[in-house]
Amino acid sequence: MNWLEAALLGLVQGLTEFLPISSSAHLRIVGALLPAAADPGAAFTAITQLGTESAVILYFWRDIVRIVRAWAGSLTGRVPRQNPDARMGWLVILGSLPIIVLGLLFQDQIESVLRSLWIVATTLIVFGVVLAVADAVGRQDRELSQLTYKHGLYYGLAQAMALIPGVSRSGGTITAGLLMGYTREAAARYSFLLAIPAVFGSGLYQLYKVLSKEGITGPYGLPETALATAIAFVVGYIIIGWFLKYVSTRGYSLFVWYRIILGLALYLLLGFNVISA
C-alpha cells in the first residue's frame, strides 16, 4: 500500500508543482486523505521536488546552458555583465537569496507548525484572491528582458513566501511578476528558472540528512520516495509545456477558483473532523 500511495503522491507532485496551486499543500492534503492518514513530511516533499525541477532543467536545457555560460563569462570579463543572459544568471542568484536565508532561519517552523492544514486552507484562499487581483490589475507590458535587479529581489521575496504550504512557489512569484507589470508568460518563465537553485538546494539538503544522519521520517521510506520522485519528473515535464501555452492565452481565473474551492472544502473537512490538522 505504501508503494501505491507514494506513486499517487508523485503524480500529485508532478501535476501541481508548476501550477499556482501549491504542490506542498496538495501533498499535505492528499497524504491526510490516504489510508495512512499521515503527513508525508517535509523531507518527502523536498526530495520529490527534485524530480519536477529535473524536468525544468531538461525542458529549459538550452536556455540554462546559455545563461550559465554567459554568467561564467561575466566573471572573467569575456562577457559584459549587461549581456541579457549574464544578467539573468545574476538575477537568479539574487532572487534565490531570500528563500535560502529564511528557509534556514525558520527551518523548524517550516517542518512543523506551518504544515498545519488550518494554515494551508487559509493560505490557499488568501493567496488565491491576491493572484486574482494581480491578474486583473497588472499592466502586463513588461517582458523578461526588462527584468531589473530590484524586481529580481522582489520576485525572490515572493518565492520565499512559498515556504508556507498553500502559498505556492509559482503562485507567489507569478503574482509578484503580474503586480510589477510583467506578462503572464514572462512571470511564469522566470518563476521556473528562479525555482531551480532553491528547490535543488532544499531537496539535496533533505536527501543528505536522510542518507547520512537521521533517516527519512514519515510513512514512506527512501525507495518509495524515489518512486514518487521519478513519477513527478515524467508528469512534471508534460505539465510545463501545457502550462506555458495555457497562460500565454488565458488568465489565472481557473487556478484562483480552484484554490478558493479547495481551501473552503478543506475547512469543512477539518471542521467536521474528517481529517486531522
BADOKE-806577 format. One record per residue (C-alpha): residue in one letter; x, y, z. Coordinates in steps of 0.2 Angstrom, whole numbers, plus 2048, in hexadecimal, padded with zeros to 3 digits. Each point is the difference from the previous one (the first is absolute). Example, Ala and Ser with C-alpha at 12.3 -4.5 7.8 and 13.67 -1.06 7.14 Angstrom:
a83E7EA827
s8068117FD
// end
This chain:
m800800800
n80E80C804
w8077FE7EE
l7EF8047F9
e7FE80F80B
a8118067FC
a7FD7FE7ED
l7F080A802
l80980E80A
g80D8017F2
l7F28027F3
v7F980E80B
q811808801
g8038007ED
l7EE8077FD
t80180E80C
e812806802
f7FF80D7F2
l7EE805801
p7FD80E80C
i7F67F580C
s80E7FA80C
s8077EE7FE
s805800812
a7EE803805
h7FA7F37F5
l80C7F3807
r7FB805811
i7EE7FE7FC
v8007F07F6
g80C7F880D
a7F380480D
l7F27F87F6
l80A7F07FC
p7FE7F080A
a81080480A
a7F7811804
a811808803
d80B80F7FB
p80C7FA7F3
g80D80B808
a80B80F7FB
a80E7F47FB
f7F47F67F4
t7F98107F9
a8128087FD
i8077F07F8
t7F27FD7F4
q8028127FB
l8117FB7F9
g7F67F67F3
t7F680F7FA
e80F80C800
s80A7F37F6
a7F18017F3
v803813800
i8137FE7FC
l7FC7F47F2
y7F280B7F9
f80A810801
w8117F87FD
r80680B7F1
d7FB81080A
i8087FA810
v8117FC7F7
r8008107F7
i7FC80A810
v80E7F680A
r80D8037F2
a7FC8137FF
w800802813
a8117F6801
g80780B7F3
s7FA810809
l80B7FA80F
t8108017F5
g7FB80F7F6
r7FE7F67EF
v7ED804801
p7F9811805
r7F6800810
q7F28097F7
n7FF7F17F3
p7EE7FA802
d8047EE804
a80E80580C
r7F480C809
m7F37F2801
g80D7F5809
w80380E80D
l7EE803802
v7FD7EE804
i80D80080D
l7F9810807
g7EF7FA800
s8057EF809
l80780980F
p7F080480A
i7FA7EE800
i8117F9805
v80280C80E
l7EE7FE807
g7FF7EE7FD
l80F7FD80B
l7FA80C80D
f7EF7F9802
q8047EE7FB
d7F87F9810
q7EF8097FE
i8007FC7ED
e8017ED804
s7F380180F
v7F380D804
l7FF8087EF
r7FB7EF7F9
s7EF801809
l7F27FE7F4
w7F780F808
i80E80A7FA
v8007F87EF
a7ED8037FE
t802812804
t80F8037F5
l7F87F87F1
i7F180C801
v809810805
f80E7FE7F2
g7F37FA7F4
v7F7811802
v8118097FF
l8047F77EF
a7EF8057FA
v803812804
a8118007F8
d7FA7F87F0
a7F280D7FF
v80A810804
g8117FB7F9
r80580A7F0
q8097F17F8
d80B80A7F5
r8117FB806
e80A7F27F8
l80D7F6809
s80E8097F7
q7FA81080A
l8037F7811
t80980B80C
y80B7FC810
k7F380880B
h7F27F67F8
g80B7F0801
l801803813
y7ED802801
y7FD7F07F7
g80C7F880C
l7F680680F
a7F07FA7F8
q8087EF7FD
a8057FF813
m7EE801805
a7FE7EF7F8
l8097F980F
i7EE800808
p7F67F17F8
g7F18077F6
v8098107FA
s8087F87F0
r8118047FA
s7FA8037EE
g7F0809807
g80B80C80B
t80C8047F2
i7F38017F2
t7F580C80B
a80F80B804
g8058007ED
l7EE8057FB
l7FF80E80D
m8118077FA
g7F98007EE
y8077F17F8
t7F77F57F4
r7F87F0805
e80D7F67F6
a80F80A806
a7FB7FE812
a7FD7EE7FE
r8117FD7F7
y80A80980D
s7F77F780D
f8067EF7F9
l8128067FF
l800808811
a7FA7F0808
i80F7F67FA
p80D80580D
a7F380080F
v7F87F07FD
f8107F77FC
g80880780F
s7F27FB80B
g7FE7EF7F9
l8127FB800
y802806812
q7F17F5805
l8077F27F6
y811802809
k7F8800811
v7F67F07FC
l80F7F77F9
s80D80580D
k7F7805810
e7EF7FD805
g7F77F57F3
i7F08057F8
t7F180480B
g7EE7FD7FC
p7F77F17F9
y80B7FE7F0
g8117F97FF
l80E8067F4
p7FB7F37F3
e7EE8067FF
t806812800
a80B7FC7F1
l7F17F97F7
a7F680F804
t80F80B7FA
a8017F77EF
i7ED8017FD
a801813804
f80E8027F3
v7F67F87F2
v7EF809804
g808810804
y8098017EF
i7EF7FE7F7
i7F880E80B
i80D80D7FC
g7FD8017EE
w7ED800803
f80180D80D
l80A80D7F6
k7F47FE7F1
y7F180280B
v806810809
s8058087F0
t7EE8007FA
r7F6800810
g7FF807811
y8027F8811
s7EE800805
l7FF7ED7FF
f80E7FE80D
v7F880E80B
w7EF7F7801
y8097EF803
r80A80780E
i7F1808808
i7F57F17FE
l80D7F4807
g80480C80F
l7ED800804
a7FE7ED7FE
l80F7FE80B
y7F880B80E
l7F17F57FF
l80A7F0801
l80A80780F
g7F0807809
f7F77EF7FF
n8107F7805
v8007F67F0
i813803800
s80C80680D
a80A8107FF
// end
